[in-house]
Amino acid sequence: MGAVISAAALALAGCASHASASSWHAGGSATAVAASGQAGGEPISHPIAGTSDSSSSQGKPAASASASASASPSASASASASAPASSPPPADGIWRTTGSAAVALTFDDGPGPDTPKILGMLKAQGIKATFCLIGVNVQEYPQYVQQIVADGHTLCNHTWKHDESLGKKSADTIRNDLQRTNDEIHKAVPNAPIKYFRHPGGNFTPLAVQIASQLGMTSIGWNVDPSDWNTKKWSGQSMTNHIISNVRNNTRPGSIVLSHDGGGDRSATMAAYKTLLPELKAKFTLIALPV
């Protein structure tokens, strides 16, 4: 199932996400704009990934080791998350691939009303995934978090209320937000590990990555983004077709694929994955990021 994970420190962050079908993602997953003089430091000057909707090569892991953290993606679910043996930590501390031939499906902005349906689809195919959870949604739907864990999926912190500017705020503000989110998740699933962090909107900063690492979380980006959050541009069948085409054409061994189970109506995402899941399963080893 790809490279075996070795114990190594790292940190990562990032993700495009949203408050409602398109409100949280109104700005899309575009490159974060640098803003000097703010407490969190300037946003890292590229989006979490070179998304599949563009020809950019941004978001691929750097070849040099860097930032310290507690865990990292790998091809096997081991007792402790660590950096893939075959890949050194990215220079900016943000993992955008699994570090092995395995592919990781990730779902953001939940839990929400569509989460149980996506869980059912994954279960029917015997596929594990990673869910990046928003604190206020966990508060509203704790039973869905319990189902995510019961089904063997991995948890990821996606901040308390999808604050896309969180990384530019003070260290205490960032830490309190991430800790509050973890605490809320643990109210629903007390013993579940939360080893990953993804910053909303792709606006991660070195400070956010560092604090996530201090809290035991590896920051994760992606390298495939079908933009299922962009309901202003696509809807209905056109959105479904776009997601299918994008994921088919851009997923490669090692990809981390970004999609959404919350933040709005995800019927098009579910329709797309009804087609995609068996195709991806036949072509790749699909994993939940290891804990």
Salt bridges, closest charged atoms under 4 A:
ASP53 OD1 - HIS242 NE2 3.26
ASP92 OD2 - HIS46 NE2 3.36
ASP92 OD2 - ARG96 NH2 2.70
ASP108 OD2 - HIS158 NE2 3.74
ASP108 OD1 - ARG198 NH1 2.85
ASP109 OD2 - HIS18 NE2 2.67
ASP109 OD2 - HIS25 NE2 3.82
ASP109 OD1 - HIS158 NE2 3.01
ASP109 OD1 - HIS162 NE2 3.57
ASP114 OD1 - LYS117 NZ 3.38
ASP163 OD2 - LYS169 NZ 2.65
GLU164 OE2 - HIS162 ND1 3.92
ASP172 OD1 - ARG175 NH1 3.80
GLU184 OE1 - LYS187 NZ 3.33
ASP228 OD1 - HIS260 ND1 2.63
GLU279 OE2 - ARG248 NH2 2.65
